[in-house]
Amino acid sequence: MEVRCGDLLFILDAGTGLRRLGDALLNRGEPITAHLLFSHVHWDHVQGLPFFAPIYRPDTTLHLYGAPEDGTLESVLGTQMRAPHFPVGFDQAPAAMHFHSPTVGDRFRVGDVSIATAALNHPNGVLAFRLECRGRSVVYATDTEHYADGAIDSQLVGLARDADILIYDAQYTPDEYCGAVGIPRLGWGHSTWEEGVRVARAAGVSKLVLFHHEPSHDDATVAAIEAEAAAELPGTVAAREGMTIALASQTAARAA
């Protein structure tokens, strides 16, 4: 998942899709500067980093943001890139890497982009991010679970208030989550499209994007979930590889 604002590149987490992104960036033939935001450091969110080819080039500059529950981001990422798991140590990668440790509720700026954080409900903790640029906003809320008592996540609603896009963890169908299909998934740290719709409506979000699909779901299953969600909240889509959503800046729109 990447977000661009002008020349600024933000990468949201470092799953296995990071390998293809790295190849695409290198094909442009230019030095790479990117800002990599880690929601958390569970394996499916970090294992693409060793295969991100730009880190092996000295003309790459990476700013890495994250606050693991146990240890620093640099030490946690270094752990997966050492023997016997990987032949090249993280500290041997020649790219220039700068580490930042945002915490819950932080707000900071990177150029024209304002970034805010909030906590989500997931084992070992997760950060949600809101990126705002030129009057537009994207909220990334992966790996979160709604509350068993039915209460809506007020922190997430606050972070997503009036956002143009909310990218939300909708891994399970409602029947899968409660155990009507398979075993119950309560407490596993993931949510459903129904809860995504609730949050999007409460926050006044313009577009809901369903994310973090269940690995056992095939394309037809994801398409069916997308259709159900869109029937409840028109315009909702399921994230898919290669999808691009363009948002014109509000400044440009006013000038036009």
Secondary structure as the mmCIF struct_conf table of DSSP 4:
data_model
#
loop_
_struct_conf.conf_type_id
_struct_conf.id
_struct_conf.beg_label_comp_id
_struct_conf.beg_label_asym_id
_struct_conf.beg_label_seq_id
_struct_conf.end_label_comp_id
_struct_conf.end_label_asym_id
_struct_conf.end_label_seq_id
STRN STRN1 GLU A 2 CYS A 5
TURN_TY1_P TURN_TY1_P1 GLY A 6 ASP A 7
STRN STRN2 LEU A 8 LEU A 12
TURN_TY1_P TURN_TY1_P2 THR A 16 GLY A 17
HELX_RH_AL_P HELX_RH_AL_P1 LEU A 18 ASN A 27
TURN_TY1_P TURN_TY1_P3 ARG A 28 GLY A 29
BEND BEND1 GLU A 30 GLU A 30
STRN STRN3 ILE A 32 LEU A 37
BEND BEND2 SER A 39 SER A 39
HELX_RH_3T_P HELX_RH_3T_P1 TRP A 43 HIS A 45
TURN_TY1_P TURN_TY1_P4 VAL A 46 GLY A 48
HELX_RH_3T_P HELX_RH_3T_P2 LEU A 49 PHE A 51
HELX_RH_3T_P HELX_RH_3T_P3 ALA A 53 TYR A 56
BEND BEND3 ARG A 57 ARG A 57
TURN_TY1_P TURN_TY1_P5 PRO A 58 ASP A 59
STRN STRN4 THR A 60 TYR A 65
BEND BEND4 GLU A 69 GLY A 71
HELX_RH_AL_P HELX_RH_AL_P2 LEU A 73 GLN A 80
BEND BEND5 MET A 81 ARG A 82
TURN_TY1_P TURN_TY1_P6 ALA A 83 HIS A 85
BEND BEND6 PRO A 87 VAL A 88
HELX_RH_3T_P HELX_RH_3T_P4 PHE A 90 GLN A 92
BEND BEND7 ALA A 95 ALA A 95
STRN STRN5 ALA A 96 HIS A 100
TURN_TY1_P TURN_TY1_P7 VAL A 104 GLY A 105
STRN STRN6 ARG A 107 VAL A 110
TURN_TY1_P TURN_TY1_P8 GLY A 111 ASP A 112
STRN STRN7 VAL A 113 LEU A 120
BEND BEND8 ASN A 121 HIS A 122
TURN_TY1_P TURN_TY1_P9 PRO A 123 ASN A 124
STRN STRN8 VAL A 126 CYS A 133
TURN_TY1_P TURN_TY1_P10 ARG A 134 GLY A 135
STRN STRN9 ARG A 136 ALA A 141
BEND BEND9 ASP A 143 ASP A 143
TURN_TY1_P TURN_TY1_P11 ALA A 148 ASP A 149
HELX_RH_AL_P HELX_RH_AL_P3 SER A 154 LEU A 159
TURN_TY1_P TURN_TY1_P12 ALA A 160 ASP A 162
BEND BEND10 ASP A 164 ASP A 164
STRN STRN10 ILE A 165 ASP A 169
STRN STRN11 TYR A 172 TYR A 172
HELX_RH_AL_P HELX_RH_AL_P4 PRO A 174 CYS A 178
TURN_TY1_P TURN_TY1_P13 GLY A 179 GLY A 179
BEND BEND11 ALA A 180 ILE A 183
TURN_TY1_P TURN_TY1_P14 LEU A 186 GLY A 187
BEND BEND12 TRP A 188 GLY A 189
STRN STRN12 THR A 192 THR A 192
HELX_RH_AL_P HELX_RH_AL_P5 TRP A 193 ALA A 203
TURN_TY1_P TURN_TY1_P15 GLY A 204 GLY A 204
BEND BEND13 SER A 206 SER A 206
STRN STRN13 LYS A 207 PHE A 211
BEND BEND14 HIS A 212 HIS A 212
TURN_TY1_P TURN_TY1_P16 PRO A 215 SER A 216
HELX_RH_AL_P HELX_RH_AL_P6 ASP A 219 GLU A 232
BEND BEND15 LEU A 233 LEU A 233
TURN_TY1_P TURN_TY1_P17 PRO A 234 GLY A 235
STRN STRN14 VAL A 237 ALA A 238
TURN_TY1_P TURN_TY1_P18 GLU A 241 GLY A 242
HELX_RH_AL_P HELX_RH_AL_P7 GLN A 250 ALA A 255
#
